[in-house]
């Protein structure tokens, strides 16, 4: 189960003055899943108005209703011809994207291509990816903050939004937080998937990530 307080700890920092998001990258996709243009820039290079608008998109994922609109999943291992477990390729791709802080355009293009092949829609859409580093505050037994700890939670937020106008994203329809934030750190084998419409979700997102629900984890 996702801890609501963990998600609120992330969203409280998603303001223009407090954000530590380092980079934003994305692609504008046509209804057939082909990219019509990409961007990749340092987040602080955006104007305050642009930062505020994009923070609202990123915040939609962790601020959504936990364990309903935002659910925890774990990556499934694939098997080779001999039945041996192999590395989940999407998990490795996401780790690579996180480790380079979204600065590797080849990895980003591969990510957009995978989504374009699987995502189901009849209109154009945008894929936005955010990279952030959260210095987890150290707390005493009384839960009072002691200062910045040595633990850093480095993560990605991805949102997929319909395009309302040319290059103007609407509210995110789905997305994810990777890796999952669990027990004060990164759970690299888990991902939290967001669905705006739980009655008609984009189940293909779970399939393209290659993951399954986590039940009764705690």
C-alpha positions as a Markdown table, in Angstrom:
| # | Residue | x | y | z |
|---|---|---|---|---|
| 1 | Unk | 0.0 | 0.0 | 0.0 |
| 2 | Unk | 1.1 | 3.5 | -0.8 |
| 3 | Unk | 1.7 | 5.8 | 2.3 |
| 4 | Unk | -0.3 | 9.0 | 1.8 |
| 5 | Unk | 2.1 | 11.0 | 3.9 |
| 6 | Unk | 5.0 | 10.0 | 1.6 |
| 7 | Unk | 3.1 | 11.4 | -1.4 |
| 8 | Unk | 2.3 | 14.6 | 0.5 |
| 9 | Unk | 5.9 | 15.0 | 1.4 |
| 10 | Unk | 6.7 | 15.2 | -2.3 |
| 11 | Unk | 3.8 | 17.4 | -3.3 |
| 12 | Unk | 4.5 | 20.0 | -0.6 |
| 13 | Unk | 7.7 | 20.8 | -2.4 |
| 14 | Unk | 6.1 | 21.2 | -5.8 |
| 15 | Unk | 5.9 | 24.9 | -5.8 |
| 16 | Unk | 7.8 | 27.4 | -7.9 |
| 17 | Unk | 9.9 | 28.5 | -4.9 |
| 18 | Unk | 10.5 | 25.1 | -3.3 |
| 19 | Unk | 10.8 | 22.7 | -6.2 |
| 20 | Unk | 14.0 | 20.8 | -6.7 |
| 21 | Unk | 13.0 | 19.3 | -10.0 |
| 22 | Unk | 16.1 | 19.4 | -12.1 |
| 23 | Unk | 14.9 | 18.7 | -15.7 |
| 24 | Unk | 11.8 | 18.2 | -17.8 |
| 25 | Unk | 11.7 | 16.4 | -21.1 |
| 26 | Unk | 8.8 | 15.3 | -23.4 |
| 27 | Unk | 7.4 | 14.5 | -26.7 |
| 28 | Unk | 4.3 | 15.5 | -28.7 |
| 29 | Unk | 2.7 | 12.5 | -30.3 |
| 30 | Unk | 0.1 | 12.1 | -33.0 |
| 31 | Unk | -2.9 | 9.8 | -32.7 |
| 32 | Unk | -0.9 | 7.0 | -34.3 |
| 33 | Unk | 1.9 | 7.2 | -31.8 |
| 34 | Unk | 4.5 | 9.0 | -33.8 |
| 35 | Unk | 6.5 | 11.8 | -32.3 |
| 36 | Unk | 5.9 | 15.2 | -33.9 |
| 37 | Unk | 8.6 | 17.0 | -31.8 |
| 38 | Unk | 10.5 | 16.7 | -28.5 |
| 39 | Unk | 12.0 | 19.0 | -25.9 |
| 40 | Unk | 14.5 | 18.6 | -23.1 |
| 41 | Unk | 15.6 | 21.4 | -20.8 |
| 42 | Unk | 16.7 | 22.3 | -17.3 |
| 43 | Unk | 13.6 | 23.1 | -15.3 |
| 44 | Unk | 15.0 | 26.3 | -13.8 |
| 45 | Unk | 15.4 | 27.7 | -17.4 |
| 46 | Unk | 11.6 | 27.9 | -17.7 |
| 47 | Unk | 9.8 | 31.1 | -16.8 |
| 48 | Unk | 8.0 | 31.2 | -13.4 |
| 49 | Unk | 4.7 | 30.8 | -15.2 |
| 50 | Unk | 5.9 | 27.8 | -17.2 |
| 51 | Unk | 7.3 | 26.2 | -14.1 |
| 52 | Unk | 4.0 | 26.6 | -12.2 |
| 53 | Unk | 2.0 | 25.2 | -15.1 |
| 54 | Unk | 4.3 | 22.2 | -15.4 |
| 55 | Unk | 4.5 | 21.6 | -11.7 |
| 56 | Unk | 0.7 | 21.2 | -11.8 |
| 57 | Unk | 1.0 | 18.4 | -14.3 |
| 58 | Unk | 3.7 | 16.6 | -12.3 |
| 59 | Unk | 1.8 | 17.1 | -9.0 |
| 60 | Unk | -1.3 | 15.3 | -10.4 |
| 61 | Unk | 0.4 | 12.0 | -9.9 |
| 62 | Unk | 1.5 | 12.0 | -6.2 |
| 63 | Unk | -1.4 | 14.3 | -5.1 |
| 64 | Unk | -4.0 | 11.9 | -6.5 |
| 65 | Unk | -6.0 | 9.6 | -4.2 |
| 66 | Unk | -3.6 | 7.0 | -3.0 |
| 67 | Unk | -4.4 | 3.3 | -3.5 |
| 68 | Unk | -7.3 | 4.3 | -5.8 |
| 69 | Unk | -6.1 | 6.6 | -8.5 |
| 70 | Unk | -2.5 | 5.9 | -7.6 |
| 71 | Unk | -1.6 | 2.3 | -7.1 |
| 72 | Unk | 1.6 | 0.4 | -6.4 |
| 73 | Unk | 2.9 | -2.2 | -8.9 |
| 74 | Unk | 6.1 | -4.3 | -9.1 |
| 75 | Unk | 8.0 | -5.2 | -12.2 |
| 76 | Unk | 7.7 | -8.8 | -13.5 |
| 77 | Unk | 10.8 | -10.7 | -14.5 |
| 78 | Unk | 10.9 | -12.1 | -18.0 |
| 79 | Unk | 12.3 | -15.6 | -18.8 |
| 80 | Unk | 14.7 | -16.7 | -21.5 |
| 81 | Unk | 14.4 | -19.9 | -23.5 |
| 82 | Unk | 16.0 | -21.8 | -20.7 |
| 83 | Unk | 13.5 | -20.6 | -18.2 |
| 84 | Unk | 16.0 | -18.3 | -16.4 |
| 85 | Unk | 14.7 | -14.9 | -15.2 |
| 86 | Unk | 16.0 | -12.0 | -17.2 |
| 87 | Unk | 16.0 | -8.3 | -16.5 |
| 88 | Unk | 12.8 | -6.3 | -17.2 |
| 89 | Unk | 13.8 | -4.0 | -20.1 |
| 90 | Unk | 11.5 | -1.2 | -19.2 |
| 91 | Unk | 12.8 | -1.2 | -15.6 |
| 92 | Unk | 16.3 | -0.9 | -16.9 |
| 93 | Unk | 15.3 | 1.9 | -19.3 |
| 94 | Unk | 13.7 | 3.9 | -16.5 |
| 95 | Unk | 16.8 | 3.3 | -14.3 |
| 96 | Unk | 18.9 | 4.6 | -17.1 |
| 97 | Unk | 16.7 | 7.7 | -17.6 |
| 98 | Unk | 16.8 | 8.4 | -13.8 |
| 99 | Unk | 20.5 | 7.9 | -13.5 |
| 100 | Unk | 21.3 | 10.3 | -16.3 |
| 101 | Unk | 18.8 | 12.9 | -15.1 |
| 102 | Unk | 16.9 | 12.7 | -18.5 |
| 103 | Unk | 20.0 | 14.0 | -20.3 |
| 104 | Unk | 20.4 | 11.1 | -22.7 |
| 105 | Unk | 18.2 | 11.8 | -25.7 |
| 106 | Unk | 18.7 | 8.3 | -27.1 |
| 107 | Unk | 17.1 | 6.8 | -24.0 |
| 108 | Unk | 14.3 | 9.4 | -24.1 |
| 109 | Unk | 13.5 | 8.6 | -27.7 |
| 110 | Unk | 13.4 | 4.9 | -27.0 |
| 111 | Unk | 11.0 | 5.6 | -24.1 |
| 112 | Unk | 8.7 | 7.7 | -26.4 |
| 113 | Unk | 8.7 | 5.0 | -29.0 |
| 114 | Unk | 7.7 | 2.3 | -26.5 |
| 115 | Unk | 4.7 | 4.4 | -25.4 |
| 116 | Unk | 3.8 | 5.3 | -28.9 |
| 117 | Unk | 3.6 | 1.6 | -29.9 |
| 118 | Unk | 1.3 | 0.7 | -27.0 |
| 119 | Unk | -0.7 | 3.7 | -25.9 |
| 120 | Unk | -4.3 | 3.6 | -27.0 |
| 121 | Unk | -6.0 | 6.8 | -28.0 |
| 122 | Unk | -7.7 | 8.4 | -30.9 |
| 123 | Unk | -6.2 | 11.9 | -30.6 |
| 124 | Unk | -2.8 | 13.5 | -30.2 |
| 125 | Unk | -1.2 | 13.6 | -26.8 |
| 126 | Unk | 1.9 | 14.7 | -24.9 |
| 127 | Unk | 4.4 | 12.7 | -22.8 |
| 128 | Unk | 6.1 | 14.8 | -20.1 |
| 129 | Unk | 8.8 | 13.4 | -17.9 |
| 130 | Unk | 10.2 | 15.1 | -14.8 |
| 131 | Unk | 13.4 | 14.3 | -12.8 |
| 132 | Unk | 13.8 | 15.3 | -9.2 |
| 133 | Unk | 16.0 | 14.7 | -6.2 |
| 134 | Unk | 14.4 | 14.8 | -2.7 |
| 135 | Unk | 16.8 | 15.2 | 0.2 |
| 136 | Unk | 14.8 | 13.2 | 2.8 |
| 137 | Unk | 14.8 | 15.1 | 6.1 |
| 138 | Unk | 16.1 | 13.3 | 9.2 |
| 139 | Unk | 13.7 | 13.1 | 12.1 |
| 140 | Unk | 14.0 | 12.2 | 15.7 |
| 141 | Unk | 11.9 | 9.7 | 17.7 |
| 142 | Unk | 9.4 | 12.6 | 18.4 |
| 143 | Unk | 9.1 | 13.1 | 14.6 |
| 144 | Unk | 10.7 | 16.6 | 14.9 |
| 145 | Unk | 12.9 | 17.5 | 11.9 |
| 146 | Unk | 16.6 | 17.3 | 12.7 |
| 147 | Unk | 17.8 | 18.6 | 9.3 |
| 148 | Unk | 18.8 | 17.2 | 5.9 |
| 149 | Unk | 19.7 | 13.5 | 6.0 |
| 150 | Unk | 22.2 | 11.8 | 3.8 |
| 151 | Unk | 19.4 | 9.9 | 2.1 |
| 152 | Unk | 18.3 | 11.2 | -1.3 |
| 153 | Unk | 15.2 | 9.9 | -3.2 |
| 154 | Unk | 15.9 | 10.4 | -6.9 |
| 155 | Unk | 12.8 | 9.8 | -9.0 |
| 156 | Unk | 10.9 | 10.3 | -12.2 |
| 157 | Unk | 7.3 | 11.4 | -12.8 |
| 158 | Unk | 5.8 | 10.8 | -16.1 |
| 159 | Unk | 2.4 | 12.1 | -17.3 |
| 160 | Unk | 0.5 | 11.5 | -20.5 |
| 161 | Unk | -1.9 | 14.3 | -21.4 |
| 162 | Unk | -4.3 | 14.9 | -24.3 |
| 163 | Unk | -3.4 | 17.9 | -26.4 |
| 164 | Unk | -6.2 | 20.5 | -26.2 |
| 165 | Unk | -4.5 | 23.0 | -28.5 |
| 166 | Unk | -1.2 | 22.8 | -30.5 |
| 167 | Unk | 1.5 | 21.8 | -28.0 |
| 168 | Unk | -0.8 | 22.6 | -25.0 |
| 169 | Unk | -1.4 | 19.6 | -22.7 |
| 170 | Unk | -4.6 | 19.1 | -20.8 |
| 171 | Unk | -5.0 | 17.3 | -17.5 |
| 172 | Unk | -3.0 | 14.1 | -17.3 |
| 173 | Unk | -5.0 | 11.0 | -18.1 |
| 174 | Unk | -2.4 | 8.6 | -16.7 |
| 175 | Unk | 1.2 | 8.5 | -15.6 |
| 176 | Unk | 3.6 | 7.0 | -13.0 |
| 177 | Unk | 6.1 | 7.6 | -10.3 |
| 178 | Unk | 9.3 | 5.7 | -10.5 |
| 179 | Unk | 10.8 | 4.3 | -8.4 |
| 180 | Unk | 8.1 | 3.9 | -5.8 |
| 181 | Unk | 8.8 | 5.8 | -2.5 |
| 182 | Unk | 8.7 | 3.2 | 0.2 |
| 183 | Unk | 10.0 | 3.2 | 3.8 |
| 184 | Unk | 11.8 | 6.4 | 3.3 |
| 185 | Unk | 13.7 | 5.4 | 0.1 |
| 186 | Unk | 13.5 | 4.2 | -3.4 |
| 187 | Unk | 12.0 | 0.8 | -4.2 |
| 188 | Unk | 13.6 | 0.2 | -7.6 |
| 189 | Unk | 11.5 | -2.9 | -8.3 |
| 190 | Unk | 8.2 | -1.0 | -7.8 |
| 191 | Unk | 6.4 | 1.8 | -9.7 |
| 192 | Unk | 3.3 | 3.8 | -8.7 |
| 193 | Unk | 0.8 | 4.1 | -11.6 |
| 194 | Unk | -1.7 | 6.9 | -11.9 |
| 195 | Unk | -5.1 | 6.7 | -13.6 |
| 196 | Unk | -7.3 | 9.7 | -13.8 |
| 197 | Unk | -10.4 | 7.5 | -14.7 |
| 198 | Unk | -10.4 | 4.4 | -12.6 |
| 199 | Unk | -13.5 | 3.1 | -14.4 |
| 200 | Unk | -11.9 | 3.3 | -17.8 |
| 201 | Unk | -8.1 | 3.2 | -17.1 |
| 202 | Unk | -5.3 | 3.0 | -19.6 |
| 203 | Unk | -4.4 | -0.6 | -18.8 |
| 204 | Unk | -1.8 | -0.6 | -21.6 |
| 205 | Unk | 0.4 | 1.5 | -19.3 |
| 206 | Unk | 0.7 | -1.4 | -16.9 |
| 207 | Unk | 1.4 | -3.7 | -19.7 |
| 208 | Unk | 4.1 | -1.7 | -21.4 |
| 209 | Unk | 5.9 | -1.2 | -18.1 |
| 210 | Unk | 5.7 | -5.0 | -17.5 |
| 211 | Unk | 4.4 | -4.9 | -14.0 |
| 212 | Unk | 1.7 | -6.4 | -11.8 |
| 213 | Unk | -0.3 | -5.1 | -8.8 |
| 214 | Unk | 1.1 | -5.3 | -5.3 |
| 215 | Unk | -1.4 | -6.5 | -2.8 |
| 216 | Unk | -1.1 | -6.4 | 1.0 |
| 217 | Unk | 2.5 | -5.3 | 0.9 |
| 218 | Unk | 2.4 | -4.2 | 4.4 |
